[in-house]
Amino acid sequence: MMLIDTDVIVDYARGFTKAQQFLNSTYKVHKYSISVVTAIEFVKGARDKRAQKIAEDLISKFSVMEITDKISKRSFELIKKFHLNYSLALADSLIASTALEYKARLLTKNQKDFDFIPSLSVESPY
């Protein structure tokens, strides 16, 4: 399973060619998921109702992974361990915890936000 980070979804929605080529060419081969945190961040970034509708339509193409008790507990542990030295953000800790819980590879352009987390498989999609 692959978990797509918010930055990749945003690039796709903005028409960034590399993001569109990547997701369109591999969509049928891989099952892509997003964290509910990514869904929330993406919808929150909409500036008007039209943009929000576009965001909701795009989100519907992915399996949205909810935050479970295990994910929230793991996120809390990651924050305690990494927020002081690495400025780990709450959203990133939840997304990383989701990837860890489901043993998914996290596809993000922001590898530096995650590369210090042990056992987390992170790669750049393009």
C-alpha positions as CSV (number, residue, x, y, z in Angstrom):
1,M,0.0,0.0,0.0
2,M,1.1,3.6,-0.7
3,L,0.0,6.5,1.4
4,I,0.1,9.8,-0.5
5,D,1.1,13.0,1.4
6,T,-0.8,16.3,1.1
7,D,1.9,17.9,-1.1
8,V,1.5,15.4,-3.9
9,I,-2.3,15.8,-3.9
10,V,-1.9,19.6,-4.0
11,D,0.5,19.4,-6.9
12,Y,-1.9,17.1,-8.8
13,A,-4.8,19.5,-8.2
14,R,-2.7,22.5,-9.4
15,G,-2.0,20.8,-12.6
16,F,1.7,20.1,-11.9
17,T,2.6,17.8,-14.8
18,K,4.9,15.5,-12.9
19,A,2.3,14.8,-10.2
20,Q,-0.4,14.2,-12.8
21,Q,1.8,11.9,-14.8
22,F,2.9,10.0,-11.7
23,L,-0.6,9.4,-10.3
24,N,-2.3,8.8,-13.6
25,S,0.3,6.3,-14.8
26,T,0.5,4.3,-11.7
27,Y,-3.1,4.6,-10.3
28,K,-4.3,1.3,-11.8
29,V,-1.2,-0.6,-10.6
30,H,-1.1,0.6,-7.0
31,K,-3.8,1.1,-4.5
32,Y,-3.3,4.7,-3.2
33,S,-4.6,5.8,0.1
34,I,-4.5,9.1,2.0
35,S,-4.8,9.9,5.6
36,V,-7.9,11.7,6.8
37,V,-5.5,14.4,7.8
38,T,-4.5,14.9,4.2
39,A,-8.1,15.0,3.2
40,I,-8.8,17.7,5.9
41,E,-5.7,19.7,4.9
42,F,-6.7,19.6,1.3
43,V,-10.3,20.7,1.8
44,K,-9.2,23.4,4.3
45,G,-6.9,24.8,1.6
46,A,-9.9,25.5,-0.7
47,R,-10.5,29.2,-1.2
48,D,-14.1,29.0,-2.5
49,K,-17.0,26.5,-3.0
50,R,-15.8,25.5,-6.5
51,A,-12.3,24.7,-5.2
52,Q,-13.8,22.8,-2.3
53,K,-15.9,20.7,-4.7
54,I,-12.8,19.9,-6.8
55,A,-11.0,18.9,-3.6
56,E,-13.8,16.7,-2.5
57,D,-14.0,15.0,-5.9
58,L,-10.3,14.3,-5.9
59,I,-10.4,12.9,-2.4
60,S,-13.1,10.5,-3.4
61,K,-10.7,8.8,-5.7
62,F,-8.6,7.6,-2.8
63,S,-9.1,5.3,0.1
64,V,-9.2,7.6,3.2
65,M,-7.5,6.1,6.2
66,E,-9.1,7.1,9.5
67,I,-7.2,7.9,12.7
68,T,-7.5,4.9,15.0
69,D,-6.6,4.6,18.7
70,K,-3.3,2.9,17.7
71,I,-2.5,5.7,15.2
72,S,-3.2,8.4,17.8
73,K,-1.1,6.7,20.4
74,R,1.7,6.2,18.0
75,S,1.5,9.8,16.9
76,F,1.7,10.9,20.5
77,E,4.9,8.8,21.0
78,L,6.4,10.3,17.8
79,I,5.6,13.9,19.0
80,K,7.2,13.2,22.4
81,K,10.3,11.7,20.8
82,F,10.8,14.1,17.8
83,H,9.1,17.4,18.1
84,L,11.9,19.2,20.0
85,N,14.8,18.0,17.8
86,Y,13.1,17.8,14.4
87,S,10.1,20.1,14.8
88,L,7.7,17.3,13.9
89,A,4.3,18.8,13.1
90,L,1.1,17.3,14.4
91,A,-0.3,16.6,11.0
92,D,3.0,15.0,9.9
93,S,3.0,12.8,13.0
94,L,-0.5,11.6,12.3
95,I,0.3,10.9,8.6
96,A,3.5,9.1,9.5
97,S,1.7,7.0,12.2
98,T,-0.9,6.1,9.6
99,A,1.8,4.8,7.2
100,L,3.5,2.9,10.0
101,E,0.3,1.3,11.2
102,Y,-0.7,0.1,7.8
103,K,2.9,-0.7,6.7
104,A,2.5,1.6,3.8
105,R,5.2,3.5,1.9
106,L,4.7,7.3,2.3
107,L,5.0,9.2,-1.0
108,T,6.0,12.8,-0.3
109,K,8.2,15.5,-1.7
110,N,9.0,16.6,1.9
111,Q,11.2,13.6,2.8
112,K,13.1,15.8,5.3
113,D,9.9,16.1,7.4
114,F,9.9,12.3,7.9
115,D,13.3,10.8,7.3
116,F,14.2,10.7,11.0
117,I,11.4,8.4,11.9
118,P,12.6,4.8,12.3
119,S,10.9,2.1,10.2
120,L,9.0,4.6,8.1
121,S,9.3,3.9,4.4
122,V,9.5,7.3,2.6
123,E,10.1,8.0,-1.0
124,S,9.7,10.8,-3.5
125,P,7.1,10.2,-6.1
126,Y,8.8,12.3,-8.8
